Amino acid sequence: MVSQQKRALGWIEWLKGWLSLFYEILFQRIWACHLQNPLHLPHLHHLTCIVTGSTSGIGLEIARQLAESGAHLIMACRNTKAGEELIQKWQEEWTGMGVPLNIEVMELDLQSLDSVVRFARAWNARLLPLNVLINNAGIFSIGAPQRFSKDGYEEHMQVNHLGPALLTILLLPSLIRGTPSRIVNVNSVMHHLGFVDPDDLNLVSGRRRYGSMIGYTGSKLAQIMFSSILQKKLPSEAGISIICVSPGIVHTNIARTQPRIIQAGYQLIPYFLFNAQEGARSAIFAATDPQVSEYCGVLKADDWPTCAYLSCDCRPTNPSEEAHNVETSQRVWEKTLELVGLPSDVVEKLLEGEDFQCKYGVD
């Protein structure tokens, strides 16, 4: 009887998820009509920001706008040559408009957890404060067969969740030095369609038939769950706010490698989709608006079961009902740390300044 009730609840949540997705497609422009495009930003010379996946799509727009507002920007990307070319282009366009943009490129490949560890070590070794970490890089391989990363993990789960989770934990010392600081995770309304089995993050047990939609939506839900537990573990005095954001349904270059029917759909509904500049607004807002940290503090004081979540119109909203499942979130937290090779008490060790071992990035 209980099993039947859980199954029924699953179908209800699945239907709610599809309704949320179509509702956002149809009405996101109306909801966000009050927002400037691009957002008006104050001078950000006091901020140091790391943005992953910053050479294309909304990541490119996030990086460019933060840099043009004066932030010290680190483009964390797999293709460093593309990053250097963008910097040169932006500097040339910026000539005569003020001091040169303060941008640099560092290599980061989320398909390799060794690369994540090397990046974090290189940054932490500089002993500089980090004010904003924006985990933007992600993949959605629509219709593709199940693929695995260099580390043996399902591709969506590693790039969208495991890699960013490891990066976030390892950069906590720099984020504490930069307090008050923020961790912004670019999520998706499609997490409403996701379900996570902490014991089967790789989707290899056969209990669920693999599909790219299952891989993607589960990775985005896992990101929220992990972020919610991390927010609870960080004491208020650490001064770190964690926010997940939905960029909306965005027209980016994701469709170029997709089946023709998907590409055709992108061409049929351009009015309803955000462009990259519009899709970048929620992440930029979460990274810079002074009221966001206050909102995060209220949620933490109330012991809210999820971290802060902002919709594509930059307003607070609730993630899915499944994201509020504290028991599953705790199991996702524990399994994630196990998979990325960190001890279960890693946050406590970091806060106490103690050493710990990670199985990745070992020379």
LINLINVEN-V104537 format. One line per field, one symbol per residue. ss: DSSP state (H for helix, E for strand, C for the rest). phi: phi as a letter, one per 30 degrees, with the letter a starting at -180 (. if undefined). burial: b if it has 24 or more other C-alpha atoms within 12 Angstrom, else e. A space follows every 10 residues. Layout:
ss=???
phi=???
burial=???
//
This chain:
ss=CHHHHHHHHH HHHHHHHHHH HHHHHHHHHH HCCCCCCCCC CCCCCCCEEE EECCCCHHHH HHHHHHHHCC CEEEEEECCH HHHHHHHHHH HHHHCCCCCC CCEEEEECCC CCHHHHHHHH HHHHCCCCCC CEEEECCCCC CCCCCCCECC CCCEHHHHHH HHHHHHHHHH CHHHHHHCCC EEEEEEECHH HHHCCCCHHH CCCCCCCCCC CHHHHHHHHH HHHHHHHHHH HHHCCHHHCE EEEEEECCCE CCHHHHHCCH HHHHHHHHCC CCCECHHHHC HHHHHHHHCH HHHHHHHHHH HCCCCCCEEE CCCCCECCCC CHHHCHHHHH HHHHHHHHHC CCCCCHHHHH HHCCCCCCCC CCC
phi=.ddddddddd dddddddddd ddddedcddd ecddddbddd cddcddccbc bdiccaiddd deddddddcj ddccdcbdcd ddddddeedd ddddeickde dcbbcbdacd dbdddddddd ddddddhcdc cbccdceabb deidddbbdd cjceeddddd bdddddeddd ceeddddced bbcccdcadd ddccbbcedb ddhcdidbdd bedddddddd dedddddddd eddddeddic ccbcbcdjcc dbddddccee ddddddddbd dddddddddd dddddddbdd dddddddddd ddhddbddbc ddcicdbcdd dddddddded ddeddddddd icddcddddd dciddacbdc idd
burial=eeeeeeeeee eebbebbeeb beebbeebbe ebeeeebbbe beebebbbbb bbbbbbbbbb bbbbbbbbbb bbbbbbbbee eebbebbeeb eeeeeeeeee bbbbbbbbbb bbbbbbbbbb bebbeeeebb bbbbbbbbbb bbeeebbeee bebbbbbbbb bbbbbbbbbb bbbbbbbbbb bbbbbbbbbb bbbbbbbbeb bbbeeeeeeb bbbbbbbbbb bbbbbbbbbb bbbbebebbb bbbbbbbbbb bbeeeeeeee eeeeebeeee ebbbbbbbbb bbbbbbbbbe ebbebbbebb eeebbbbbbb bbbbbbebbb bbbbbbebbb bbbbbbbbbb bbbbebbeeb beeeeeebeb eee
//
